């Protein structure tokens, strides 16, 4: 996968794509691709995290995330390019697909 | 399990017990029982979270936690007593035991 820092207009385009697919909640927050997912309960929230964790490990690209009960806030960035890369967009798409599968 | 807000001296005692068992990293941070666990890698960190998540769900008492790669920061509190209860001490002990098992 391409592994360079995306330009602002590329990030903007990716955000539009992500937000047109699911609920429009992806933002660029403090340089990180960010979304707060809300689930029915803890089981659903941690189930989502488990699927995403397996994917992240397989791709060797991991999220920052915070969980409390049914809420999961994720923040994606690529350390070695000091910005957003296609790896983050890919992980965001996977998260969106996983969450919408409910 | 007893479900009342613990007094400061009870929390202090519990912290001493927790810290004598494992590494002395449990603190009271902003009214929450707090520890930052460090693991070898993401697999170990998320494995820890998975065991704790099952336990939390079973006990119906859930943590706030933040994970990035091999680090897991947990913050425990009991909302309906607006403080620390024995439920938090119990979950902290489980986390300590799970983490030290490697």
N, CA and C atoms of all chains as a GROMACS GRO file, in nm:
protein
  612
    1UNK      N    1   0.084  -0.121   0.000
    1UNK     CA    2   0.000   0.000   0.000
    1UNK      C    3   0.088   0.126   0.000
    2UNK      N    4   0.046   0.224  -0.075
    2UNK     CA    5   0.120   0.350  -0.079
    2UNK      C    6   0.137   0.403   0.063
    3UNK      N    7   0.253   0.456   0.091
    3UNK     CA    8   0.285   0.490   0.228
    3UNK      C    9   0.352   0.627   0.232
    4UNK      N   10   0.275   0.728   0.198
    4UNK     CA   11   0.328   0.864   0.206
    4UNK      C   12   0.222   0.950   0.275
    5UNK      N   13   0.264   1.065   0.320
    5UNK     CA   14   0.173   1.159   0.384
    5UNK      C   15   0.078   1.216   0.281
    6UNK      N   16  -0.051   1.206   0.306
    6UNK     CA   17  -0.149   1.259   0.212
    6UNK      C   18  -0.154   1.412   0.221
    7UNK      N   19  -0.185   1.473   0.107
    7UNK     CA   20  -0.201   1.619   0.101
    7UNK      C   21  -0.340   1.656   0.156
    8UNK      N   22  -0.354   1.778   0.205
    8UNK     CA   23  -0.484   1.823   0.260
    8UNK      C   24  -0.602   1.793   0.167
    9UNK      N   25  -0.586   1.818   0.036
    9UNK     CA   26  -0.702   1.795  -0.054
    9UNK      C   27  -0.733   1.646  -0.068
   10UNK      N   28  -0.633   1.562  -0.051
   10UNK     CA   29  -0.656   1.416  -0.056
   10UNK      C   30  -0.729   1.370   0.070
   11UNK      N   31  -0.692   1.429   0.183
   11UNK     CA   32  -0.758   1.394   0.309
   11UNK      C   33  -0.905   1.439   0.304
   12UNK      N   34  -0.925   1.559   0.251
   12UNK     CA   35  -1.061   1.614   0.238
   12UNK      C   36  -1.148   1.521   0.154
   13UNK      N   37  -1.089   1.475   0.044
   13UNK     CA   38  -1.161   1.385  -0.047
   13UNK      C   39  -1.196   1.253   0.024
   14UNK      N   40  -1.099   1.200   0.098
   14UNK     CA   41  -1.120   1.074   0.171
   14UNK      C   42  -1.229   1.090   0.277
   15UNK      N   43  -1.227   1.204   0.346
   15UNK     CA   44  -1.330   1.232   0.448
   15UNK      C   45  -1.469   1.234   0.384
   16UNK      N   46  -1.477   1.298   0.267
   16UNK     CA   47  -1.607   1.304   0.198
   16UNK      C   48  -1.657   1.164   0.163
   17UNK      N   49  -1.564   1.081   0.114
   17UNK     CA   50  -1.602   0.944   0.079
   17UNK      C   51  -1.649   0.867   0.203
   18UNK      N   52  -1.571   0.876   0.310
   18UNK     CA   53  -1.607   0.806   0.434
   18UNK      C   54  -1.743   0.852   0.484
   19UNK      N   55  -1.766   0.982   0.479
   19UNK     CA   56  -1.888   1.037   0.536
   19UNK      C   57  -2.010   1.017   0.446
   20UNK      N   58  -1.987   0.992   0.320
   20UNK     CA   59  -2.101   0.963   0.233
   20UNK      C   60  -2.145   0.818   0.249
   21UNK      N   61  -2.051   0.733   0.292
   21UNK     CA   62  -2.083   0.591   0.307
   21UNK      C   63  -2.163   0.566   0.435
   22UNK      N   64  -2.117   0.619   0.545
   22UNK     CA   65  -2.184   0.593   0.673
   22UNK      C   66  -2.243   0.720   0.730
   23UNK      N   67  -2.246   0.727   0.860
   23UNK     CA   68  -2.290   0.850   0.924
   23UNK      C   69  -2.176   0.952   0.913
   24UNK      N   70  -2.209   1.079   0.893
   24UNK     CA   71  -2.107   1.179   0.859
   24UNK      C   72  -2.030   1.228   0.980
   25UNK      N   73  -1.954   1.141   1.040
   25UNK     CA   74  -1.892   1.176   1.167
   25UNK      C   75  -1.740   1.175   1.166
   26UNK      N   76  -1.680   1.142   1.052
   26UNK     CA   77  -1.535   1.144   1.044
   26UNK      C   78  -1.487   1.289   1.031
   27UNK      N   79  -1.389   1.326   1.113
   27UNK     CA   80  -1.332   1.460   1.104
   27UNK      C   81  -1.180   1.450   1.113
   28UNK      N   82  -1.115   1.559   1.081
   28UNK     CA   83  -0.972   1.569   1.105
   28UNK      C   84  -0.956   1.647   1.235
   29UNK      N   85  -0.911   1.578   1.339
   29UNK     CA   86  -0.902   1.641   1.471
   29UNK      C   87  -0.758   1.634   1.516
   30UNK      N   88  -0.696   1.750   1.530
   30UNK     CA   89  -0.558   1.755   1.576
   30UNK      C   90  -0.466   1.669   1.488
   31UNK      N   91  -0.492   1.674   1.358
   31UNK     CA   92  -0.409   1.600   1.262
   31UNK      C   93  -0.438   1.451   1.254
   32UNK      N   94  -0.545   1.407   1.323
   32UNK     CA   95  -0.578   1.265   1.322
   32UNK      C   96  -0.718   1.243   1.266
   33UNK      N   97  -0.733   1.135   1.190
   33UNK     CA   98  -0.862   1.096   1.136
   33UNK      C   99  -0.945   1.040   1.251
   34UNK      N  100  -1.053   1.107   1.283
   34UNK     CA  101  -1.120   1.083   1.411
   34UNK      C  102  -1.269   1.054   1.393
   35UNK      N  103  -1.318   0.956   1.468
   35UNK     CA  104  -1.462   0.936   1.476
   35UNK      C  105  -1.498   0.876   1.611
   36UNK      N  106  -1.612   0.917   1.664
   36UNK     CA  107  -1.665   0.857   1.786
   36UNK      C  108  -1.783   0.768   1.746
   37UNK      N  109  -1.764   0.639   1.764
   37UNK     CA  110  -1.869   0.541   1.733
   37UNK      C  111  -1.954   0.517   1.857
   38UNK      N  112  -2.085   0.510   1.836
   38UNK     CA  113  -2.177   0.479   1.946
   38UNK      C  114  -2.245   0.346   1.916
   39UNK      N  115  -2.246   0.257   2.014
   39UNK     CA  116  -2.308   0.127   1.997
   39UNK      C  117  -2.422   0.110   2.098
   40UNK      N  118  -2.486  -0.006   2.088
   40UNK     CA  119  -2.600  -0.033   2.177
   40UNK      C  120  -2.553  -0.054   2.321
   41UNK      N  121  -2.441  -0.126   2.333
   41UNK     CA  122  -2.392  -0.161   2.466
   41UNK      C  123  -2.244  -0.198   2.459
   42UNK      N  124  -2.189  -0.242   2.570
   42UNK     CA  125  -2.047  -0.274   2.576
   42UNK      C  126  -2.012  -0.394   2.486
   43UNK      N  127  -2.099  -0.493   2.483
   43UNK     CA  128  -2.072  -0.610   2.398
   43UNK      C  129  -2.053  -0.570   2.254
   44UNK      N  130  -2.142  -0.486   2.205
   44UNK     CA  131  -2.134  -0.440   2.067
   44UNK      C  132  -2.008  -0.358   2.045
   45UNK      N  133  -1.978  -0.271   2.140
   45UNK     CA  134  -1.861  -0.183   2.127
   45UNK      C  135  -1.733  -0.265   2.127
   46UNK      N  136  -1.721  -0.359   2.220
   46UNK     CA  137  -1.597  -0.435   2.227
   46UNK      C  138  -1.589  -0.538   2.114
   47UNK      N  139  -1.704  -0.585   2.067
   47UNK     CA  140  -1.705  -0.672   1.949
   47UNK      C  141  -1.647  -0.599   1.828
   48UNK      N  142  -1.691  -0.476   1.810
   48UNK     CA  143  -1.636  -0.390   1.704
   48UNK      C  144  -1.485  -0.376   1.720
   49UNK      N  145  -1.441  -0.349   1.840
   49UNK     CA  146  -1.297  -0.331   1.864
   49UNK      C  147  -1.220  -0.459   1.832
   50UNK      N  148  -1.278  -0.572   1.865
   50UNK     CA  149  -1.210  -0.700   1.842
   50UNK      C  150  -1.190  -0.726   1.693
   51UNK      N  151  -1.294  -0.704   1.614
   51UNK     CA  152  -1.281  -0.722   1.469
   51UNK      C  153  -1.176  -0.626   1.414
   52UNK      N  154  -1.182  -0.501   1.456
   52UNK     CA  155  -1.086  -0.401   1.408
   52UNK      C  156  -0.944  -0.432   1.454
   53UNK      N  157  -0.931  -0.487   1.574
   53UNK     CA  158  -0.798  -0.520   1.628
   53UNK      C  159  -0.731  -0.629   1.545
   54UNK      N  160  -0.809  -0.728   1.506
   54UNK     CA  161  -0.756  -0.837   1.422
   54UNK      C  162  -0.708  -0.780   1.290
   55UNK      N  163  -0.790  -0.694   1.232
   55UNK     CA  164  -0.756  -0.633   1.103
   55UNK      C  165  -0.631  -0.546   1.117
   56UNK      N  166  -0.626  -0.468   1.221
   56UNK     CA  167  -0.512  -0.378   1.245
   56UNK      C  168  -0.383  -0.459   1.260
   57UNK      N  169  -0.392  -0.569   1.332
   57UNK     CA  170  -0.274  -0.652   1.354
   57UNK      C  171  -0.227  -0.715   1.222
   58UNK      N  172  -0.324  -0.759   1.144
   58UNK     CA  173  -0.293  -0.821   1.014
   58UNK      C  174  -0.224  -0.721   0.922
   59UNK      N  175  -0.274  -0.598   0.924
   59UNK     CA  176  -0.219  -0.493   0.837
   59UNK      C  177  -0.099  -0.424   0.901
   60UNK      N  178  -0.071  -0.459   1.024
   60UNK     CA  179   0.035  -0.394   1.102
   60UNK      C  180   0.019  -0.241   1.102
   61UNK      N  181  -0.104  -0.199   1.121
   61UNK     CA  182  -0.132  -0.056   1.134
   61UNK      C  183  -0.242  -0.040   1.238
   62UNK      N  184  -0.208   0.022   1.349
   62UNK     CA  185  -0.293   0.017   1.467
   62UNK      C  186  -0.356   0.153   1.501
   63UNK      N  187  -0.475   0.148   1.557
   63UNK     CA  188  -0.542   0.273   1.594
   63UNK      C  189  -0.502   0.321   1.733
   64UNK      N  190  -0.528   0.447   1.760
   64UNK     CA  191  -0.543   0.495   1.897
   64UNK      C  192  -0.692   0.493   1.921
   65UNK      N  193  -0.733   0.441   2.034
   65UNK     CA  194  -0.876   0.441   2.061
   65UNK      C  195  -0.905   0.441   2.210
   66UNK      N  196  -1.020   0.500   2.240
   66UNK     CA  197  -1.067   0.513   2.378
   66UNK      C  198  -1.205   0.451   2.385
   67UNK      N  199  -1.227   0.369   2.486
   67UNK     CA  200  -1.359   0.306   2.502
   67UNK      C  201  -1.412   0.331   2.642
   68UNK      N  202  -1.536   0.369   2.650
   68UNK     CA  203  -1.609   0.365   2.777
   68UNK      C  204  -1.750   0.316   2.746
   69UNK      N  205  -1.784   0.204   2.804
   69UNK     CA  206  -1.911   0.134   2.782
   69UNK      C  207  -1.944   0.120   2.633
   70UNK      N  208  -2.041   0.192   2.582
   70UNK     CA  209  -2.086   0.169   2.445
   70UNK      C  210  -2.024   0.265   2.344
   71UNK      N  211  -1.929   0.344   2.389
   71UNK     CA  212  -1.866   0.445   2.304
   71UNK      C  213  -1.722   0.408   2.271
   72UNK      N  214  -1.684   0.422   2.145
   72UNK     CA  215  -1.545   0.400   2.104
   72UNK      C  216  -1.501   0.520   2.020
   73UNK      N  217  -1.403   0.594   2.073
   73UNK     CA  218  -1.347   0.705   1.996
   73UNK      C  219  -1.216   0.659   1.934
   74UNK      N  220  -1.207   0.667   1.801
   74UNK     CA  221  -1.085   0.625   1.734
   74UNK      C  222  -1.013   0.745   1.673
   75UNK      N  223  -0.879   0.738   1.676
   75UNK     CA  224  -0.798   0.843   1.614
   75UNK      C  225  -0.687   0.776   1.535
   76UNK      N  226  -0.685   0.803   1.407
   76UNK     CA  227  -0.593   0.734   1.317
   76UNK      C  228  -0.489   0.830   1.261
   77UNK      N  229  -0.365   0.784   1.264
   77UNK     CA  230  -0.256   0.861   1.209
   77UNK      C  231  -0.143   0.764   1.176
   78UNK      N  232  -0.049   0.807   1.093
   78UNK     CA  233   0.063   0.721   1.056
   78UNK      C  234   0.192   0.786   1.105
   79UNK      N  235   0.248   0.728   1.211
   79UNK     CA  236   0.360   0.792   1.279
   79UNK      C  237   0.477   0.818   1.185
   80UNK      N  238   0.512   0.718   1.105
   80UNK     CA  239   0.636   0.735   1.028
   80UNK      C  240   0.623   0.827   0.907
   81UNK      N  241   0.504   0.879   0.880
   81UNK     CA  242   0.496   0.988   0.781
   81UNK      C  243   0.449   1.117   0.849
   82UNK      N  244   0.432   1.112   0.981
   82UNK     CA  245   0.387   1.229   1.058
   82UNK      C  246   0.261   1.290   0.996
   83UNK      N  247   0.166   1.206   0.967
   83UNK     CA  248   0.042   1.257   0.910
   83UNK      C  249  -0.053   1.143   0.879
   84UNK      N  250  -0.144   1.170   0.787
   84UNK     CA  251  -0.242   1.070   0.744
   84UNK      C  252  -0.189   1.002   0.617
   85UNK      N  253  -0.195   0.871   0.613
   85UNK     CA  254  -0.159   0.798   0.491
   85UNK      C  255  -0.277   0.712   0.446
   86UNK      N  256  -0.261   0.645   0.335
   86UNK     CA  257  -0.368   0.558   0.287
   86UNK      C  258  -0.396   0.444   0.385
   87UNK      N  259  -0.298   0.409   0.468
   87UNK     CA  260  -0.321   0.306   0.571
   87UNK      C  261  -0.433   0.350   0.666
   88UNK      N  262  -0.438   0.479   0.697
   88UNK     CA  263  -0.542   0.530   0.786
   88UNK      C  264  -0.679   0.527   0.718
   89UNK      N  265  -0.679   0.567   0.591
   89UNK     CA  266  -0.806   0.564   0.516
   89UNK      C  267  -0.859   0.422   0.508
   90UNK      N  268  -0.768   0.329   0.483
   90UNK     CA  269  -0.807   0.188   0.473
   90UNK      C  270  -0.865   0.138   0.606
   91UNK      N  271  -0.800   0.170   0.716
   91UNK     CA  272  -0.848   0.126   0.848
   91UNK      C  273  -0.981   0.192   0.881
   92UNK      N  274  -0.995   0.318   0.843
   92UNK     CA  275  -1.122   0.390   0.867
   92UNK      C  276  -1.236   0.323   0.790
   93UNK      N  277  -1.208   0.284   0.665
   93UNK     CA  278  -1.312   0.216   0.585
   93UNK      C  279  -1.353   0.084   0.649
   94UNK      N  280  -1.254   0.010   0.698
   94UNK     CA  281  -1.281  -0.117   0.764
   94UNK      C  282  -1.367  -0.095   0.889
   95UNK      N  283  -1.334   0.009   0.965
   95UNK     CA  284  -1.411   0.039   1.086
   95UNK      C  285  -1.554   0.076   1.052
   96UNK      N  286  -1.568   0.157   0.949
   96UNK     CA  287  -1.702   0.199   0.904
   96UNK      C  288  -1.786   0.077   0.864
   97UNK      N  289  -1.723  -0.011   0.787
   97UNK     CA  290  -1.793  -0.132   0.740
   97UNK      C  291  -1.829  -0.221   0.858
   98UNK      N  292  -1.739  -0.234   0.951
   98UNK     CA  293  -1.762  -0.320   1.069
   98UNK      C  294  -1.874  -0.264   1.156
   99UNK      N  295  -1.872  -0.135   1.178
   99UNK     CA  296  -1.973  -0.071   1.265
   99UNK      C  297  -2.110  -0.078   1.200
  100UNK      N  298  -2.116  -0.059   1.069
  100UNK     CA  299  -2.247  -0.054   1.002
  100UNK      C  300  -2.308  -0.193   0.989
  101UNK      N  301  -2.221  -0.295   0.999
  101UNK     CA  302  -2.272  -0.433   0.995
  101UNK      C  303  -2.350  -0.464   1.122
  102UNK      N  304  -2.322  -0.383   1.225
  102UNK     CA  305  -2.395  -0.394   1.353
  102UNK      C  306  -2.381  -0.529   1.417
  103UNK      N  307  -2.188  -0.768   4.577
  103UNK     CA  308  -2.070  -0.692   4.621
  103UNK      C  309  -2.113  -0.556   4.677
  104UNK      N  310  -2.047  -0.518   4.785
  104UNK     CA  311  -2.077  -0.388   4.846
  104UNK      C  312  -2.068  -0.278   4.740
  105UNK      N  313  -2.160  -0.186   4.747
  105UNK     CA  314  -2.172  -0.090   4.640
  105UNK      C  315  -2.191   0.049   4.696
  106UNK      N  316  -2.091   0.097   4.764
  106UNK     CA  317  -2.097   0.234   4.817
  106UNK      C  318  -1.965   0.304   4.784
  107UNK      N  319  -1.967   0.435   4.794
  107UNK     CA  320  -1.848   0.514   4.767
  107UNK      C  321  -1.747   0.490   4.879
  108UNK      N  322  -1.626   0.452   4.842
  108UNK     CA  323  -1.523   0.428   4.944
  108UNK      C  324  -1.471   0.560   4.999
  109UNK      N  325  -1.431   0.555   5.126
  109UNK     CA  326  -1.370   0.671   5.191
  109UNK      C  327  -1.224   0.683   5.148
  110UNK      N  328  -1.169   0.805   5.154
  110UNK     CA  329  -1.028   0.825   5.114
  110UNK      C  330  -0.931   0.725   5.176
  111UNK      N  331  -0.948   0.695   5.307
  111UNK     CA  332  -0.851   0.604   5.369
  111UNK      C  333  -0.868   0.461   5.317
  112UNK      N  334  -0.989   0.426   5.276
  112UNK     CA  335  -1.013   0.293   5.218
  112UNK      C  336  -0.949   0.282   5.081
  113UNK      N  337  -0.958   0.392   5.005
  113UNK     CA  338  -0.896   0.394   4.871
  113UNK      C  339  -0.745   0.386   4.885
  114UNK      N  340  -0.691   0.459   4.981
  114UNK     CA  341  -0.546   0.458   5.006
  114UNK      C  342  -0.498   0.318   5.039
  115UNK      N  343  -0.575   0.251   5.121
  115UNK     CA  344  -0.542   0.114   5.161
  115UNK      C  345  -0.545   0.020   5.039
  116UNK      N  346  -0.649   0.037   4.958
  116UNK     CA  347  -0.662  -0.048   4.838
  116UNK      C  348  -0.547  -0.022   4.742
  117UNK      N  349  -0.507   0.104   4.726
  117UNK     CA  350  -0.395   0.138   4.638
  117UNK      C  351  -0.266   0.071   4.688
  118UNK      N  352  -0.247   0.073   4.818
  118UNK     CA  353  -0.127   0.010   4.875
  118UNK      C  354  -0.126  -0.140   4.846
  119UNK      N  355  -0.242  -0.202   4.862
  119UNK     CA  356  -0.250  -0.346   4.833
  119UNK      C  357  -0.222  -0.375   4.686
  120UNK      N  358  -0.285  -0.298   4.599
  120UNK     CA  359  -0.265  -0.318   4.455
  120UNK      C  360  -0.118  -0.300   4.420
  121UNK      N  361  -0.057  -0.198   4.475
  121UNK     CA  362   0.080  -0.165   4.438
  121UNK      C  363   0.184  -0.257   4.504
  122UNK      N  364   0.145  -0.324   4.609
  122UNK     CA  365   0.239  -0.419   4.668
  122UNK      C  366   0.236  -0.551   4.590
  123UNK      N  367   0.123  -0.576   4.523
  123UNK     CA  368   0.110  -0.702   4.448
  123UNK      C  369   0.186  -0.695   4.316
  124UNK      N  370   0.167  -0.590   4.242
  124UNK     CA  371   0.231  -0.580   4.110
  124UNK      C  372   0.329  -0.465   4.106
  125UNK      N  373   0.343  -0.406   3.990
  125UNK     CA  374   0.429  -0.288   3.980
  125UNK      C  375   0.353  -0.170   4.040
  126UNK      N  376   0.421  -0.081   4.109
  126UNK     CA  377   0.353   0.022   4.188
  126UNK      C  378   0.306   0.140   4.102
  127UNK      N  379   0.211   0.114   4.019
  127UNK     CA  380   0.171   0.216   3.923
  127UNK      C  381   0.026   0.261   3.935
  128UNK      N  382  -0.049   0.204   4.027
  128UNK     CA  383  -0.186   0.248   4.045
  128UNK      C  384  -0.187   0.381   4.121
  129UNK      N  385  -0.263   0.476   4.069
  129UNK     CA  386  -0.277   0.605   4.136
  129UNK      C  387  -0.424   0.647   4.135
  130UNK      N  388  -0.454   0.747   4.213
  130UNK     CA  389  -0.585   0.810   4.206
  130UNK      C  390  -0.568   0.936   4.122
  131UNK      N  391  -0.623   0.934   4.002
  131UNK     CA  392  -0.603   1.044   3.909
  131UNK      C  393  -0.739   1.103   3.875
  132UNK      N  394  -0.761   1.226   3.916
  132UNK     CA  395  -0.887   1.292   3.886
  132UNK      C  396  -1.007   1.211   3.937
  133UNK      N  397  -0.989   1.152   4.054
  133UNK     CA  398  -1.097   1.074   4.115
  133UNK      C  399  -1.116   0.936   4.059
  134UNK      N  400  -1.025   0.894   3.972
  134UNK     CA  401  -1.037   0.761   3.910
  134UNK      C  402  -0.915   0.675   3.942
  135UNK      N  403  -0.940   0.549   3.965
  135UNK     CA  404  -0.834   0.451   3.990
  135UNK      C  405  -0.764   0.426   3.857
  136UNK      N  406  -0.638   0.464   3.848
  136UNK     CA  407  -0.572   0.476   3.718
  136UNK      C  408  -0.442   0.398   3.710
  137UNK      N  409  -0.421   0.330   3.599
  137UNK     CA  410  -0.289   0.270   3.573
  137UNK      C  411  -0.264   0.264   3.423
  138UNK      N  412  -0.140   0.287   3.385
  138UNK     CA  413  -0.099   0.269   3.246
  138UNK      C  414  -0.018   0.140   3.236
  139UNK      N  415  -0.075   0.042   3.168
  139UNK     CA  416  -0.008  -0.087   3.147
  139UNK      C  417   0.075  -0.081   3.019
  140UNK      N  418   0.195  -0.136   3.026
  140UNK     CA  419   0.280  -0.145   2.907
  140UNK      C  420   0.301  -0.292   2.873
  141UNK      N  421   0.281  -0.328   2.748
  141UNK     CA  422   0.300  -0.466   2.705
  141UNK      C  423   0.409  -0.475   2.599
  142UNK      N  424   0.434  -0.596   2.553
  142UNK     CA  425   0.539  -0.619   2.454
  142UNK      C  426   0.497  -0.564   2.318
  143UNK      N  427   0.372  -0.585   2.286
  143UNK     CA  428   0.323  -0.544   2.153
  143UNK      C  429   0.171  -0.532   2.156
  144UNK      N  430   0.113  -0.508   2.040
  144UNK     CA  431  -0.032  -0.488   2.032
  144UNK      C  432  -0.108  -0.616   2.066
  145UNK      N  433  -0.058  -0.730   2.022
  145UNK     CA  434  -0.125  -0.857   2.051
  145UNK      C  435  -0.140  -0.877   2.201
  146UNK      N  436  -0.033  -0.853   2.273
  146UNK     CA  437  -0.036  -0.869   2.419
  146UNK      C  438  -0.132  -0.768   2.482
  147UNK      N  439  -0.126  -0.646   2.433
  147UNK     CA  440  -0.211  -0.540   2.489
  147UNK      C  441  -0.358  -0.570   2.465
  148UNK      N  442  -0.391  -0.609   2.342
  148UNK     CA  443  -0.533  -0.633   2.313
  148UNK      C  444  -0.580  -0.764   2.374
  149UNK      N  445  -0.490  -0.860   2.387
  149UNK     CA  446  -0.522  -0.984   2.458
  149UNK      C  447  -0.562  -0.953   2.602
  150UNK      N  448  -0.485  -0.870   2.667
  150UNK     CA  449  -0.517  -0.822   2.802
  150UNK      C  450  -0.656  -0.758   2.805
  151UNK      N  451  -0.680  -0.671   2.710
  151UNK     CA  452  -0.810  -0.602   2.706
  151UNK      C  453  -0.924  -0.700   2.688
  152UNK      N  454  -0.902  -0.802   2.606
  152UNK     CA  455  -1.008  -0.899   2.578
  152UNK      C  456  -1.046  -0.977   2.704
  153UNK      N  457  -0.946  -1.023   2.778
  153UNK     CA  458  -0.973  -1.095   2.903
  153UNK      C  459  -1.048  -1.003   3.000
  154UNK      N  460  -1.001  -0.881   3.013
  154UNK     CA  461  -1.064  -0.786   3.105
  154UNK      C  462  -1.205  -0.748   3.060
  155UNK      N  463  -1.226  -0.741   2.929
  155UNK     CA  464  -1.358  -0.706   2.876
  155UNK      C  465  -1.461  -0.812   2.911
  156UNK      N  466  -1.422  -0.939   2.898
  156UNK     CA  467  -1.512  -1.050   2.933
  156UNK      C  468  -1.549  -1.042   3.082
  157UNK      N  469  -1.447  -1.018   3.163
  157UNK     CA  470  -1.469  -1.009   3.308
  157UNK      C  471  -1.561  -0.890   3.340
  158UNK      N  472  -1.533  -0.778   3.278
  158UNK     CA  473  -1.612  -0.657   3.302
  158UNK      C  474  -1.759  -0.679   3.265
  159UNK      N  475  -1.778  -0.747   3.153
  159UNK     CA  476  -1.915  -0.772   3.106
  159UNK      C  477  -1.988  -0.866   3.202
  160UNK      N  478  -1.915  -0.966   3.248
  160UNK     CA  479  -1.974  -1.062   3.341
  160UNK      C  480  -2.014  -0.994   3.472
  161UNK      N  481  -1.928  -0.903   3.518
  161UNK     CA  482  -1.954  -0.833   3.644
  161UNK      C  483  -2.042  -0.710   3.623
  162UNK      N  484  -2.071  -0.681   3.498
  162UNK     CA  485  -2.146  -0.559   3.463
  162UNK      C  486  -2.085  -0.433   3.525
  163UNK      N  487  -1.953  -0.429   3.517
  163UNK     CA  488  -1.882  -0.310   3.564
  163UNK      C  489  -1.764  -0.286   3.468
  164UNK      N  490  -1.771  -0.175   3.395
  164UNK     CA  491  -1.683  -0.157   3.279
  164UNK      C  492  -1.579  -0.047   3.301
  165UNK      N  493  -1.464  -0.065   3.241
  165UNK     CA  494  -1.358   0.037   3.255
  165UNK      C  495  -1.372   0.148   3.151
  166UNK      N  496  -1.306   0.261   3.178
  166UNK     CA  497  -1.268   0.353   3.072
  166UNK      C  498  -1.125   0.316   3.038
  167UNK      N  499  -1.096   0.303   2.911
  167UNK     CA  500  -0.958   0.271   2.876
  167UNK      C  501  -0.920   0.323   2.740
  168UNK      N  502  -0.791   0.351   2.730
  168UNK     CA  503  -0.732   0.405   2.607
  168UNK      C  504  -0.619   0.312   2.565
  169UNK      N  505  -0.617   0.276   2.439
  169UNK     CA  506  -0.510   0.189   2.388
  169UNK      C  507  -0.443   0.252   2.268
  170UNK      N  508  -0.312   0.251   2.268
  170UNK     CA  509  -0.237   0.277   2.146
  170UNK      C  510  -0.121   0.179   2.143
  171UNK      N  511  -0.119   0.098   2.041
  171UNK     CA  512  -0.022  -0.010   2.022
  171UNK      C  513  -0.006  -0.095   2.150
  172UNK      N  514   0.107  -0.086   2.220
  172UNK     CA  515   0.134  -0.176   2.332
  172UNK      C  516   0.098  -0.115   2.469
  173UNK      N  517   0.035  -0.001   2.467
  173UNK     CA  518   0.000   0.070   2.591
  173UNK      C  519  -0.151   0.069   2.614
  174UNK      N  520  -0.190   0.040   2.737
  174UNK     CA  521  -0.332   0.048   2.774
  174UNK      C  522  -0.343   0.130   2.903
  175UNK      N  523  -0.409   0.244   2.893
  175UNK     CA  524  -0.434   0.325   3.013
  175UNK      C  525  -0.577   0.301   3.060
  176UNK      N  526  -0.591   0.255   3.184
  176UNK     CA  527  -0.725   0.230   3.237
  176UNK      C  528  -0.761   0.329   3.346
  177UNK      N  529  -0.888   0.364   3.351
  177UNK     CA  530  -0.939   0.454   3.455
  177UNK      C  531  -1.071   0.398   3.506
  178UNK      N  532  -1.072   0.368   3.635
  178UNK     CA  533  -1.188   0.301   3.694
  178UNK      C  534  -1.261   0.392   3.791
  179UNK      N  535  -1.392   0.391   3.778
  179UNK     CA  536  -1.477   0.468   3.868
  179UNK      C  537  -1.616   0.406   3.864
  180UNK      N  538  -1.695   0.437   3.964
  180UNK     CA  539  -1.832   0.383   3.970
  180UNK      C  540  -1.930   0.499   3.962
  181UNK      N  541  -1.994   0.511   3.845
  181UNK     CA  542  -2.076   0.629   3.819
  181UNK      C  543  -2.186   0.649   3.922
  182UNK      N  544  -2.256   0.540   3.957
  182UNK     CA  545  -2.374   0.562   4.042
  182UNK      C  546  -2.341   0.586   4.189
  183UNK      N  547  -2.213   0.582   4.226
  183UNK     CA  548  -2.180   0.631   4.360
  183UNK      C  549  -2.091   0.755   4.350
  184UNK      N  550  -2.067   0.800   4.226
  184UNK     CA  551  -1.982   0.918   4.203
  184UNK      C  552  -1.848   0.908   4.274
  185UNK      N  553  -1.785   0.793   4.260
  185UNK     CA  554  -1.656   0.774   4.324
  185UNK      C  555  -1.603   0.635   4.298
  186UNK      N  556  -1.514   0.592   4.386
  186UNK     CA  557  -1.457   0.458   4.377
  186UNK      C  558  -1.536   0.364   4.468
  187UNK      N  559  -1.571   0.246   4.417
  187UNK     CA  560  -1.637   0.146   4.499
  187UNK      C  561  -1.554   0.017   4.496
  188UNK      N  562  -1.598  -0.082   4.570
  188UNK     CA  563  -1.527  -0.210   4.569
  188UNK      C  564  -1.529  -0.276   4.431
  189UNK      N  565  -1.626  -0.239   4.349
  189UNK     CA  566  -1.628  -0.291   4.211
  189UNK      C  567  -1.503  -0.250   4.135
  190UNK      N  568  -1.456  -0.127   4.161
  190UNK     CA  569  -1.335  -0.079   4.093
  190UNK      C  570  -1.211  -0.152   4.145
  191UNK      N  571  -1.208  -0.172   4.275
  191UNK     CA  572  -1.094  -0.244   4.335
  191UNK      C  573  -1.088  -0.386   4.278
  192UNK      N  574  -1.204  -0.447   4.269
  192UNK     CA  575  -1.212  -0.584   4.216
  192UNK      C  576  -1.163  -0.589   4.071
  193UNK      N  577  -1.208  -0.496   3.990
  193UNK     CA  578  -1.166  -0.494   3.849
  193UNK      C  579  -1.016  -0.464   3.837
  194UNK      N  580  -0.967  -0.376   3.921
  194UNK     CA  581  -0.823  -0.344   3.922
  194UNK      C  582  -0.741  -0.469   3.956
  195UNK      N  583  -0.786  -0.545   4.054
  195UNK     CA  584  -0.715  -0.669   4.092
  195UNK      C  585  -0.713  -0.768   3.976
  196UNK      N  586  -0.828  -0.780   3.909
  196UNK     CA  587  -0.836  -0.870   3.793
  196UNK      C  588  -0.738  -0.825   3.685
  197UNK      N  589  -0.733  -0.695   3.660
  197UNK     CA  590  -0.642  -0.642   3.558
  197UNK      C  591  -0.496  -0.670   3.595
  198UNK      N  592  -0.466  -0.648   3.720
  198UNK     CA  593  -0.328  -0.672   3.769
  198UNK      C  594  -0.291  -0.819   3.750
  199UNK      N  595  -0.382  -0.908   3.788
  199UNK     CA  596  -0.356  -1.051   3.775
  199UNK      C  597  -0.341  -1.090   3.628
  200UNK      N  598  -0.426  -1.034   3.543
  200UNK     CA  599  -0.422  -1.066   3.400
  200UNK      C  600  -0.293  -1.016   3.336
  201UNK      N  601  -0.253  -0.896   3.370
  201UNK     CA  602  -0.132  -0.839   3.311
  201UNK      C  603  -0.007  -0.913   3.358
  202UNK      N  604  -0.005  -0.953   3.484
  202UNK     CA  605   0.116  -1.017   3.537
  202UNK      C  606   0.129  -1.160   3.488
  203UNK      N  607   0.017  -1.217   3.442
  203UNK     CA  608   0.020  -1.351   3.385
  203UNK      C  609   0.092  -1.349   3.250
  204UNK      N  610   0.101  -1.231   3.189
  204UNK     CA  611   0.169  -1.214   3.060
  204UNK      C  612   0.094  -1.275   2.948
   0.00000   0.00000   0.00000
